[in-house]
Amino acid sequence: GILLVISSITPPMLVFVLLLLLAYFRIVRFYLPAARELARLESLSKSPILHHFAESLSGAATILAFGQQARFHARNLRDVDMNLSASFYRVACGEWLALRMELMGAVGLACSGALLVLGRERIASGHA
């Protein structure tokens, strides 16, 4: 919506809008497979945590009787660490996308402002 209004006031902005759209689709095409794979890895790493927790609950008396609390605790920490690692990379991937989208917005704003300043003689003051 706003890009069309800006482009109607400063027609050269259409070139920048098309370039920004091209960059947007290239970034999204790069991001989506990585985000899907990271979400899959996070989901896969959550399953051992839930399985180990259920196993620990059902065998709590046996674990205590044989003094295996440390081993089960260490395994739980390892599984949680693996899950948090996958989660961290998924969040980092989202931040990677957010940074690029914000950069594209800043570039679009800078181009729009530059075109308005450069074409100030041709543009009515009410439109700018």
C-alpha positions in Angstrom: 0.0 0.0 0.0 2.5 2.6 1.1 5.0 1.6 -1.5 2.4 2.3 -4.2 1.6 5.7 -2.8 5.3 6.6 -2.7 5.8 5.2 -6.2 2.9 7.3 -7.5 4.5 10.4 -6.2 8.1 9.5 -7.2 7.9 7.1 -10.1 11.6 6.2 -10.0 10.9 4.6 -6.7 9.3 1.7 -8.6 12.8 0.6 -9.6 13.9 0.4 -6.0 10.6 -1.3 -5.0 11.2 -4.0 -7.6 14.8 -4.5 -6.4 13.6 -4.7 -2.8 11.0 -7.3 -3.7 13.6 -9.3 -5.6 15.9 -9.2 -2.6 13.0 -10.1 -0.3 12.1 -13.2 -2.3 15.8 -14.3 -2.5 16.2 -13.9 1.2 13.0 -15.8 2.0 13.9 -18.6 -0.4 17.1 -19.0 1.5 15.5 -18.7 4.9 12.5 -21.0 4.7 14.4 -24.4 4.1 16.8 -23.6 6.9 14.0 -22.6 9.3 12.0 -25.7 8.5 15.1 -27.9 9.1 15.9 -26.2 12.4 12.3 -26.6 13.6 12.5 -30.3 12.7 15.8 -30.7 14.5 14.3 -28.9 17.6 11.3 -31.2 17.5 13.5 -34.3 17.1 15.7 -33.3 20.1 12.6 -32.8 22.3 11.5 -36.4 22.0 14.4 -37.9 24.0 13.7 -35.5 26.8 10.1 -36.5 27.1 10.9 -40.2 26.8 13.6 -40.0 29.4 11.3 -38.0 31.8 8.6 -40.6 31.4 11.1 -43.4 31.9 12.5 -41.7 35.0 9.1 -41.3 36.5 8.0 -44.9 36.0 11.3 -46.2 37.4 12.0 -43.6 40.1 12.0 -46.3 42.9 14.5 -48.5 41.0 16.7 -45.5 40.1 16.8 -44.5 43.8 17.3 -48.1 45.0 20.4 -48.6 42.7 21.8 -45.1 43.4 21.7 -44.1 39.7 20.4 -40.5 40.2 23.6 -38.9 38.9 23.6 -41.0 35.7 20.0 -40.1 35.0 20.6 -36.5 35.9 23.6 -36.3 33.5 21.6 -37.9 30.7 18.7 -35.4 31.3 21.2 -32.5 31.2 22.7 -33.8 27.9 19.3 -34.2 26.3 18.2 -30.7 27.4 21.4 -29.2 26.2 20.9 -30.8 22.8 17.4 -29.4 22.6 18.5 -25.9 23.7 21.2 -26.0 21.1 18.7 -26.7 18.3 16.4 -24.0 19.8 19.2 -21.5 19.9 20.0 -22.0 16.2 16.3 -21.7 15.3 16.0 -18.4 17.1 19.3 -17.2 15.6 17.9 -18.0 12.1 14.8 -15.9 12.9 17.0 -13.0 14.0 19.0 -13.4 10.8 15.8 -12.9 8.8 14.7 -10.0 11.0 18.0 -8.2 10.6 17.7 -8.4 6.8 14.1 -7.3 6.7 14.9 -4.3 8.9 17.8 -3.5 6.6 15.6 -3.7 3.6 13.1 -1.4 5.3 15.9 1.1 6.0 17.1 1.0 2.5 13.6 1.5 1.1 13.1 4.5 3.5 16.5 6.0 2.5 15.7 5.6 -1.2 12.3 7.2 -0.8 13.8 10.1 1.1 16.6 10.6 -1.4 14.2 10.6 -4.3 11.9 13.1 -2.6 14.8 15.4 -1.9 16.3 15.1 -5.4 12.9 15.7 -7.0 11.7 18.5 -4.8 11.2 20.8 -7.7 8.8 18.4 -9.5 6.8 17.2 -6.4 4.1 19.3 -4.9 4.8 20.1 -1.2 1.5 18.6 -0.2 2.5 15.2 -1.6 5.9 15.0 0.1 
